Amino acid sequence: MAVGVEKKLELLPVKGFRLGIASAGIKKPGRRDVVVMEVPVDATLAAVFTRNQFCAAPVVLAKKHLASGALPRYLLVNTGNANAGTGAAGLTAAADCCAALAEKTRVDTESVLPFSTGVIGEPLPVAKIVAALDAALDNLDENHWLEAAHGIMTTDTRPKGHSVVIEHQGKQITLTGISKGSGMIMPNMATMLGYVATDAVVDANLLQRLLSQVNEQSFNRITVDGDTSTNDACLLVATGQSGVEVSDLEPALMDKFVAGLREVMLELAQAIVKDGEGATKFVEVRVERAANVDEALKVAYTIAHSPLVKTALFASDPNWGRILACVGRAGVQDLDVDEVNIWLDDVAIVRNGGRAESYTEAQGQAVMNQENILIRVSLNRGQVQESIWTTDLSHDYVKINAEYRS
């Protein structure tokens, strides 16, 4: 189940960035579950990872390889097994997979970055992954973004991807990205797995700055269930093969590039929410006129993570008192409740801390019957505004997660 009609993805190739897909049979025979991505020699790369302290072996190893100073040349992704909670054996398994791919491609082992997603606590089937590498390498192609989007799925019901073309002074820059994620979604520095590439020329330090900046307004503003994965990672690769350089010295192009990157990453992030496990609603929680970002996000996440609010959303029940209670318990210091206003879309439900005189149950019901809902809260304490995106909590969410390992 997912919210909205599935879009036909038209993902554009990025010059120099190739993707190959194969089946290792990690969890299900015949399923595409290994993806290899090839990064050209002159590319730059930026990355953000989960802050979960039980971070998975591939996260530990990917960070180590990046810190070594070796040029990243290959990204190795497997689904069906997270290789998390596996201790020293998990690190060895991830390293063995990297070494095997490095040997086949004649690069340093540190030039391979591993990524895994799936069940936590199970040994990584190294032999199966290694056996699939030749097929993935033979499959490498700049046009295989959609196939790769399928290859990184776990409980996702649909592939997620987006492309943008930036025009500047008669030249073009392409940005294309894919992501996966459906449950265990409350990213902290990244999404479950996300890969974005551009053919622009971008300095490595600038690329990292832009990824971190845009990530905060996209992947770090979504939540399905409030759980941050052990395996979250998001990468941004700039192949440089368009010959168009993005830098602070050309503000007009920089603005266009950041806008394009934001569009790609926000589309990928929101696609994760729309495909949230068991989701029937796509919900924006917007907090306005907060004193600072921290209190705006406190209020937004308290609403988004409330089981009572989420189940009311699933039932299409305009039980707005649950939202009101969340605002009050969010931990905002010295909150003047008499200044708080709340809306469902444009329907005022709370004015000056109490039920809006104009509100009727029929108005609230009409909004709650929609697939796409905006919950808007004004604190009247400042000028800061923040939005996050979330889902309802359905019977299917419980069923999917109760049966995940069966």
N, C-alpha and C positions, 0 to 999 in steps of 0.2 A: 504494500500500500504506500502511496506517495501522494503529495498534494499537487494539484494542477495537472495539466496535460503534458506528457513528456515531449520535449522539444527534439526536433531532428538536429543533431549536432553536426555542424560543418566546421571542422577544425583544420586550420590552415597550417601547412608545413612551415617550419622555421629553418632557414638555411643553416646547414652544418649539424643539426641536432637530429639524430636517428634513433628510432625505437624498434625493438624486436620483442616478440611475444612467443611464449612456448607453454606447453603443458607438462608439468612434472608429476601430476597426480598427488599433490601433497595432502589434500583433504578429500577430493572427489576425482575419480578417474576421468581423464579427458578434458578437465576444466583448465582453461588458460590461467595459470597461476604464477608464472615467472615472467618478469619484464626486465629487459636490459635496455638502458638508455646510454647512447654514446655521445660524449661531450668532445667537441673539437679541441685541438691543441691550444689554440690562441684564445679560448673562451675564458670568461670570468664566472665565478659562482658564489652565491650567497646562500646561507641556510639558517633556519631557526628550528629549535627542537623543543620537545616537551620539557617541562620543569618538574614532572612527577619524579620523585626521588628514587622510585623503583624503575628507572628508565631501562628499556630493553637493551639487550646485548648489541643489536645493530646500531642503536643510538650512541652507545658508549664508543663503539668502534668507529662509526662515521665521524664523530667529534675528534677522536684520536687521529684519524687519517687526515682530516682537515688541518689539525694543529701541526702535523708533521711538515707542512709546507709543500707536500707533493701536489702536483697538478691533477685535479680530479678529471678522470677520463671516462669512467663508466659508473653508472648507477645501477645497482642490482636489487630488484624488488621481488619479494615473494609474498603471496597471500596464503591463508589457511593455517599459518603458524606464526605467532608473534615473536617467538624466541625471547620471551620476557619471563622473569622469575626463574631463570635457568642457570644462574650462577656462572662459575668459571667454565663449565662445559658449554654454556651458551655462547660465551665469548670465543671459545675455541671453534665452535661450529660456524659462527659468523666469519671468523678469520679464514677458515678453510674454504668457505664459499668464495670469499674475495680472492684468495690465492689461486683458486682454480680458474676463475675468470681472468685474473691477471696473466696467468700462464698462457691461456688461450689467445689473449689479445696482445701479449708481449709488452705489458706495462708493469710498473711497480705495483705491488699489492696495495700500497697506501693510496694509489690512484683510483681504487675501487671503493665506492661508498655503498654500504649495505642498508637495506630497509626491509622490514618485515611487518606483517599485520595478520591478525587471526587470534587463535586461542592462546591464552597466557599459560605458561607453566609446562608446556609439552616440549620435548626435545626436538630440535630442528632436524628434519630429514635431509642431511647434507648430501647423501648419495643421490637422492631423487633430484635435488636442485642442480647439482653438478652435471647429472646426466642430461638435463634439459638445456644446458648452456649453448651447446652447438646449434641446436634448433633456433634458439633465440637470436644468436649472432647471425645465422643465415637469413633471418627474417628482418634484419635491421633496414629501416627505410624512413625517410623524412615524413612520409605520409601515413604513418601508423599510429597517430595520436588516438584515434577512436578505438582501435584495437587495444592499445595500452590502457585506455580508460576502462575498458571491460576487464582487462587482465589484472587490475589492482583492486577490483571490487571484492567485498566480503558479504555482509548482509545487505549491501546496497541493492536496490531493485532496478536502478537505472544508471548508466554511465554519466559522468559529470565532466563537462569541458566547455571552453569558451575561447574565442579568438577575437582579436582586435587588430585593425590596420591603422597606423598613424601616418597621415600625410603631412609632409613639411618641406616646403620649398622645392617641390617637384620630386622629392624622394619619399620612400616608404619604409616604415618599420613595422614588423609583425610581432605580435605577442600571442602566444597560445599556451593554455594551461589545462591540466586535468587534476581532479582530486577524487578521493574516496572517503567515505565516512557515512555512518547512518546511526550508530549507537555508540555509547561511551564517548559522547561529544560534549566537552566543555574545554576547548583548546586553551592552552596556557603557553604561549609563544608560537604555536603552529596549529595546523589541523591534523586529522588522522594521518593522511598522506596527501601532499600536494606538490605538483611539479609544474613550473612555469618556465617557458623559454622565450627569448627574444633574439632577433638577429642584429640588434643595436650594438654599438661599441659602448661599453660602460665600464669605468674603472671599478675594481673589486671593492674598494672601500665605499664608494658611492652606491654600488649595487646592494651592499649589505645594509647601508643606511636606508635606502628606499624600500627594501623588503621589510625591514623591521617597522618602518613607518606605516606602510600600507597594510601590513599584517595586523597591526593594532586596530585598524578600522574595518577589518574584514573577518579573517579567521578567528581573531580574538574577540569577536563580538557575537559569536553564535553559541548556543547551548541546546542540546536535546534533552539531556538527563543530568547535567551537572557533574559528570564524571570525566576527568582528564585522563586520557590514555597514557600508557607506558611507552607508546611507540610514536607519538606525534612527531611529524617532521614536514617542513615545507622548504622547497628549494627554488631558487631563481637563477637561471643560467642565461648569460649573454654571450652569444656566439661571435658577435662582431662582424658577421659576414654580409650585412647590408652596407657596411662602410659608413653608416650614419652614427656620429658620436653624440651621446647624451652627456651633458656636463653642466655644471653650475654656470659656466661661461655663456651659455645660450639659454636664458630663462624661458623663452617662448617654447622651445622644443622640450625643455625639462617639464614644463607644466603639462604639455600634451602627453608626454611619456608617463608621468605620474598618474594622470587621469586615465590613461589606457590600462596601466597596471592595476589601478584601483578597480576599474570595471571588470577586468578578468578575475581578480581575486575575490571581489564581492560576489560576482556571479557564481563562482565555485563554492564559496562559503554558504551562500543562501541555498544553493542546490543541495548541499548536505542537509540543511534543515528541512527543506521540502521533502527530502527522502528519508527523514528521521524514522527510526523503527516504529512502525504502527501509526505514523502521523496522519491525521486527517485535517489539521489546521496549520497554516503558516502564519506566525504571529510576530509582529514587531512591537516591542515594548520601548517606548520613547519617553525619556524623562527630560523635561524642559525646565529652564530657569533654576537650575541647581547652582550651589555656590562653587562647586568644583567637580572635576571628573570623577573622583573617588565616590562622592556621595550619590552622584547620578547613577553610577554603575551599581552601587550597593542596592539602591531602590529597584533598578531594572532587573538585576539578577534575583533579588528576593521574590519579586513577582513571578519571574520566569521559572524559578525552581520550586515554587509552591505546589505540592501535589493537589491541594484543594483548588487552586486556580487552574492547573493543567487538566484536572478531571472535569471541572466546570466547562472548560473550553471544549473538551471531547463531547460532553453532553449538550453542548450549545445552550448552556444554562446561564443567563445573565445575572449570576449571583455576585454582584459587584462588591458586596461587603468583604469578600475574600481578598479582593485587590486592595481595598482600603486598609485592611488589617496588615497586609504585607508592607505597605508604605510606612505604617506606624512602627513596625518591628524591624525595619531595615538597618537601624543603628545610626540614623542621621542625628547628629548632636543638636539639641535645642530646636527641634523641629516645631514650628508653629502650625499645628494642624488646621487652624482656622484659615490659613493661607493656601491650603492644598486644593487643587482642582483636578478632576479626573474625567477622561472621555473614553468612550468606545467609538472608534473612528471619530466622527464629528458629533456624536451624541453625548451631551454633557450628563454625567451620572452623579458627579460630586462637585458642588460649588461651595467654596469657603468652608471646607471641612464637613459638609453635610449633604444630604441628598439634594440634587438640583431640583428646583421647583418645577422646571419644564420636563423633567424626566418621566417617561412612562415605560412600563414593562415591555410593551409592544415595540418601542424603539430599541431597547436593549436586545430583545429577542431577534429583531431583524439583523442586527450586526452579528450576533453570535451564531446565526445560521450560516454565515459566510465561511468560505474556505480561508480567505485572507482577512486578518483582523489586525487593527491597530489599537493598542492600549496606550493611552497618552496621559502622562502625569505631569502637572506643573507644581513645583515646590515653592515658587515665588521667593527664592532666596538669592538669585544671581542670574547670570547670563549663559551658563554652560548647558549644552544639550548633548545627550548621548542616546544612541539606539543600540539595542541588541535584537537578535532574531531567535525565535524558539518555536516549539511545537506544543501540541496538547499531549495528554497521556492516555493512551487507549488500551483496551483489552489486548490488542495485538502486540503492543510493546512488551507486556508481561509474558505473553505466549512466546514471542521470538526469543527473549532472553532466557526464559525457562527451558527452552528446547535447543539453545544455541549449540551445545556440544553433542547433541544426540544425532 
